[in-house]
Amino acid sequence: MNIHNQTAKELNIKLYGKSIRLLTSDKSFYKFVAINYKPFITRIDKPDIEVCFDTNISNICKPSSDYQKIGSGLYFNKNKLIVFQRGLTLQISYQKDTLKLKAKPNFYIHKVIHTLRGKRKNHKLEQYQFIMRQLVHFPLFLLLRKNQKFILHSAAVTNNKNTFIFCGLNGVGKTTLALNFLSDGYKLLSDNFLVFDRCGIYPFPEVLRVPVEEGNLTSKAIYKQKIHNKLHVIPSTKNIMVSEQPIKPTCLFLVSTGNNNLATKLSKELFIEKIIKLNDYLKEFDNYSYISVFEAFASNFDAKSVMSYSETLLNLIKSSKTKTYLLSLDIKSSFLNKKEVIKQCN
C-alpha cells in the first residue's frame, strides 16, 4: 500500500498483540494520532493492519461498475468495501492476513457543517478525532475482539492494591473523578477506553479529555481550541500505567449524579445488562460502524469471538471477585467525600 508522496510519514503502533502501520502525508494528523497512542508506538516488521491516509488518493472515490451498492454510501465488490461518510471516503479489505484500509478526507465538507453550526476554528481537530476513530481505533478494536479482548467505555485508576473502574455516559464526570485519585498515589489506566478480557483489564491511556472547568489542567492543553467541548491534555508519564499483564479490577462503578454520594450494590448480571444498553446508546465501538458491514459481507474474514462481550465481562467479574455498584455522586460535594464513599466499597 503506497502513497505516491515523498513526504509521507510512517507510524507503527502495537496494542496488546495487534499492530497497525499508518502511512500519511498529513503531518498534523500523524501528530494527532502519535500523541494519543504514544505509549504504544514501537517498531514492527509485518503489521496486522495497514492504513493509508492521504488527500491524493483518487482510486477509491468512484466505485467501478462491478461494485454493488449495499446501502447508502456503501459499495461492495468481492472482499472490498467502499464507504462514503461525513467527509471521509475509505476502502477496507482483507488480504494475506492483513487488514488494509485506504482513506481520503474531505475537510471542506466538515468545515461547511461546522460553519453552519457556528463552529469555525476547531473543525479540523474534530475531524481528526473522527478519522482516528474510524481508521485506527475501530480496526484495532476489531482485531482485539477477534482475540477475545473487548472495550469498556470508562476511566480507571489503580494503586496496585485497589483498581477502580468508572463507567457511564459522556459528561458524567468519569475523567475528573479518576484524576482526583492521582493525589492519593493512584495511577491512571484509562480516560475513555479500557481493554479487557476474561483474565483482567489492560491500560489504554490516550490524551486526557477534560472540561474547561479543570483549571489546573487547562494551561497544559495541547491545543487552544476545544474538541467536542473538551480540552486535550497529555497526562504526565508518572501518573499513568501501561502494562501487558492483566490487572484484576476491585470495583466496577456505573456513575451517575444525584443529591447524595451513594454506592448501591448491583448484581453482576444487572450491571452487565446496563453496560450493554449504554454501549448501544453511545455507539462508540467498532461493531456500531462500517466494520460490522465489512464483517457481514467479506467472506474471507471471520472475526467471530468464542465468547461474547457479556460472557467475557461476566467471566472477568466472577474470576476477579469484582464488586459491582451503581454510584450516585453529589456534584456539590467535595471529592474527598466522593473518594471516601468509593474506597469504602472495596
C-alpha positions in Angstrom: 0.0 0.0 0.0 1.8 3.1 -1.2 1.4 6.8 -1.0 3.0 8.5 -4.0 4.3 11.3 -1.9 7.8 11.7 -0.7 6.7 13.5 2.5 4.6 10.5 3.8 5.4 9.5 7.4 5.1 6.1 8.9 3.7 5.4 12.4 3.8 1.9 13.9 1.6 1.0 16.9 1.2 -2.3 18.8 -1.7 -2.7 21.2 -1.9 -5.9 23.1 -0.7 -8.3 20.4 -2.2 -6.4 17.4 -0.3 -3.9 15.3 -1.1 -1.2 12.9 1.0 0.8 10.4 -0.3 4.3 9.5 1.1 6.0 6.3 0.1 9.6 5.8 1.5 12.8 4.3 -0.8 14.8 6.7 1.8 15.7 9.3 -0.9 17.2 11.6 -2.9 14.0 11.6 0.2 12.0 12.1 1.0 14.1 15.2 -2.6 13.8 16.4 -2.5 10.0 16.3 1.0 9.8 17.8 0.0 11.9 20.8 -2.9 9.6 21.5 -1.0 6.4 21.1 2.3 7.5 22.5 2.7 4.6 25.0 2.2 2.0 22.2 4.5 3.4 19.5 7.1 0.8 18.6 8.9 -0.9 15.7 7.1 -3.7 13.9 8.0 -5.9 11.0 4.7 -7.0 9.5 1.6 -5.2 10.7 -1.8 -6.8 11.2 -3.4 -3.6 9.8 -2.1 -1.2 7.1 -3.7 2.2 6.9 -3.0 4.7 4.1 -4.5 8.2 4.7 -3.9 10.9 2.1 -5.7 13.6 0.2 -4.1 12.5 -3.1 -5.7 9.0 -3.1 -8.1 9.0 -6.1 -8.8 5.4 -7.0 -11.4 4.9 -4.2 -13.5 7.9 -4.9 -15.7 6.3 -7.6 -16.6 2.6 -7.3 -16.4 0.8 -10.7 -19.4 -0.9 -12.3 -18.5 -4.3 -10.7 -19.3 -2.9 -7.2 -22.8 -3.5 -5.8 -24.5 -0.8 -3.8 -25.5 -2.4 -0.5 -26.7 0.7 1.4 -26.5 4.5 1.5 -22.8 5.3 0.8 -21.8 1.6 0.9 -20.4 -0.3 -2.1 -19.1 -3.9 -2.0 -17.1 -6.0 -4.5 -15.8 -9.4 -3.7 -13.9 -8.7 -0.4 -13.6 -4.9 -0.6 -15.9 -2.4 1.0 -16.0 1.3 0.0 -17.6 3.7 2.4 -18.6 7.4 1.9 -19.3 9.1 5.2 -19.1 12.6 6.8 -16.3 14.0 4.8 -14.3 10.7 4.6 -14.1 8.1 1.9 -12.5 4.8 2.8 -11.9 1.3 1.4 -11.3 -1.7 3.6 -10.2 -5.2 2.5 -8.5 -8.3 4.0 -5.5 -9.6 2.0 -2.9 -12.1 3.0 -3.7 -12.0 6.7 -3.6 -8.2 6.7 -6.5 -5.7 7.2 -5.9 -3.0 4.6 -7.5 0.5 4.6 -7.2 3.4 2.2 -8.8 6.6 3.0 -9.2 10.2 1.7 -10.6 13.1 3.7 -12.8 15.9 2.6 -12.2 18.6 5.1 -14.3 21.1 3.1 -17.5 19.1 3.8 -16.7 19.0 7.5 -15.8 22.7 7.6 -19.2 23.6 6.0 -21.0 21.5 8.6 -19.2 23.3 11.4 -19.6 26.7 9.9 -23.4 26.1 9.7 -23.3 25.2 13.4 -21.3 28.4 14.2 -18.0 26.5 14.8 -15.0 27.5 12.7 -11.7 27.1 14.4 -11.8 23.5 15.6 -13.4 21.8 12.7 -10.2 20.1 11.5 -9.2 18.8 15.0 -12.7 17.4 15.4 -12.4 15.8 12.0 -9.0 14.3 13.1 -10.7 12.8 16.1 -13.4 11.3 13.9 -10.8 9.9 11.4 -8.6 8.5 14.1 -11.5 6.6 15.5 -12.5 5.3 12.0 -9.1 4.4 10.7 -7.1 3.4 13.9 -9.4 2.7 16.8 -12.0 0.6 15.0 -9.7 -1.7 13.0 -7.6 -2.3 16.2 -10.8 -2.9 18.3 -11.9 -5.4 15.6 -8.8 -7.5 15.8 -8.7 -7.3 19.5 -12.2 -8.6 19.6 -11.1 -11.5 17.3 -8.5 -12.2 20.1 -11.2 -12.2 22.8 -10.3 -8.7 24.0 -13.1 -6.1 24.3 -13.5 -2.4 25.2 -15.2 -0.7 28.2 -16.1 2.9 27.9 -14.6 4.0 31.2 -12.0 5.8 33.2 -9.9 3.6 35.5 -7.2 4.0 38.2 -5.1 1.6 40.3 -2.6 1.7 43.1 -1.7 -2.0 42.6 -3.8 -2.9 45.6 -7.2 -1.5 44.5 -8.3 -0.9 41.0 -11.5 1.2 40.4 -13.3 1.4 37.0 -15.8 4.2 36.4 -18.3 3.5 33.6 -21.0 5.8 32.5 -22.2 8.2 29.8 -20.2 11.1 28.4 -20.2 14.2 30.7 -21.0 12.4 33.9 -17.5 13.2 35.3 -15.6 9.9 34.9 -12.3 11.6 34.0 -12.5 14.3 36.7 -13.3 11.6 39.3 -10.3 9.4 38.2 -7.9 12.4 38.1 -8.8 13.2 41.7 -7.4 9.8 42.8 -3.9 10.6 41.5 -3.1 12.7 44.5 -3.7 9.5 46.6 -1.0 7.6 44.8 -3.2 6.0 42.2 -2.2 5.8 38.5 -4.4 6.4 35.5 -5.2 3.3 33.4 -7.7 4.9 31.0 -9.6 8.1 30.4 -12.0 6.9 27.7 -11.4 3.3 26.5 -10.3 0.3 28.6 -9.3 -3.1 27.2 -10.5 -6.2 29.0 -10.6 -10.0 28.6 -11.6 -12.9 30.9 -8.3 -12.5 32.7 -8.2 -8.8 33.6 -8.1 -5.3 32.3 -5.4 -3.6 30.3 -4.5 0.2 30.3 -5.3 2.4 27.3 -4.1 5.8 28.3 -4.8 8.3 25.5 -4.7 12.0 25.9 -7.0 13.3 28.7 -10.2 14.9 27.6 -11.0 17.4 30.3 -13.7 20.0 30.8 -12.6 23.7 30.8 -13.6 23.9 34.4 -10.5 21.8 35.3 -8.4 25.0 35.8 -5.3 23.2 37.0 -5.0 21.4 33.7 -6.2 23.9 31.1 -2.7 25.5 31.0 -1.3 22.1 29.8 -3.7 21.8 26.9 -2.2 20.6 23.6 -4.5 22.8 21.5 -6.1 26.1 22.4 -9.3 25.0 20.8 -11.8 22.7 22.5 -12.5 19.4 20.7 -16.1 18.4 21.3 -16.3 20.9 24.1 -13.2 19.4 25.9 -9.6 20.3 26.1 -6.9 17.6 25.2 -4.1 17.3 27.8 -1.1 14.9 27.7 -1.0 13.1 31.0 2.3 13.0 32.9 4.1 9.7 32.5 4.5 9.5 36.3 0.6 9.4 36.6 -0.1 6.7 34.0 0.4 2.9 34.0 1.0 0.8 30.9 1.2 -3.0 31.5 1.0 -6.0 29.2 -0.1 -8.1 32.2 -3.8 -8.3 33.1 -4.9 -6.2 36.1 -7.7 -7.5 38.4 -10.4 -4.9 38.9 -11.5 -4.4 42.5 -14.7 -2.5 41.8 -16.8 -1.6 38.8 -18.9 1.5 39.1 -21.7 2.8 36.9 -21.5 6.5 37.6 -24.4 9.0 37.7 -25.1 12.2 39.5 -27.7 12.8 42.3 -28.3 14.6 45.6 -26.1 12.3 47.7 -22.9 10.3 47.5 -24.2 6.8 47.4 -22.9 3.4 46.2 -25.6 0.8 45.8 -24.7 -2.8 45.1 -25.8 -4.3 41.8 -25.8 -7.9 40.8 -23.1 -8.8 38.2 -25.8 -9.7 35.6 -27.7 -6.5 36.1 -24.5 -4.4 35.9 -23.5 -6.0 32.6 -27.0 -5.6 31.2 -26.8 -1.8 31.9 -23.4 -1.6 30.4 -24.6 -3.3 27.2 -27.5 -0.8 27.0 -25.2 2.2 27.4 -23.0 0.8 24.7 -26.0 0.6 22.4 -26.8 4.2 23.2 -23.2 5.6 22.8 -22.3 3.6 19.7 -18.6 4.3 20.2 -17.2 0.9 19.3 -16.3 -0.8 16.0 -19.4 -3.0 15.9 -21.6 0.1 15.5 -19.6 1.3 12.4 -18.8 0.3 8.9 -16.7 -2.5 10.4 -19.9 -4.5 11.0 -20.9 -4.2 7.4 -17.5 -5.4 6.3 -17.8 -8.4 8.6 -21.2 -9.2 7.2 -20.1 -9.2 3.5 -16.4 -10.2 3.5 -16.3 -13.9 3.0 -12.6 -14.2 3.6 -12.6 -12.6 7.0 -14.0 -14.1 10.2 -13.9 -12.1 13.5 -16.3 -14.2 15.4 -15.4 -14.5 19.1 -15.6 -17.7 21.1 -17.2 -15.8 23.9 -19.5 -12.7 23.6 -18.8 -9.3 25.2 -21.2 -10.0 28.0 -19.9 -13.5 28.6 -16.3 -12.3 28.8 -17.2 -9.4 31.1 -19.1 -11.8 33.4 -16.3 -14.2 33.4 -13.8 -11.5 34.4 -16.0 -10.2 37.2 -16.5 -13.6 38.7 -12.9 -14.8 38.4 -11.6 -11.5 39.9 -14.3 -11.4 42.5 -15.0 -7.8 41.4 -17.7 -5.9 43.2 -20.3 -4.0 41.0 -22.1 -0.8 42.1 -24.4 1.9 40.9 -22.5 5.1 42.1 -24.5 8.3 42.5 -22.4 11.4 43.2 -23.5 14.8 44.5 -21.8 17.3 42.2 -21.8 19.9 45.1 -19.9 17.7 47.5 -16.1 17.6 47.8 -14.0 15.0 46.0 -12.7 14.0 49.4 -16.2 12.8 50.4 -16.7 11.2 47.0 -13.5 9.2 47.2 -14.3 8.1 50.7 -17.5 6.5 49.6 -15.7 4.8 46.7 -12.9 3.5 48.9 -15.3 2.0 51.4 -16.7 -0.2 48.6 -13.5 -2.4 48.4 
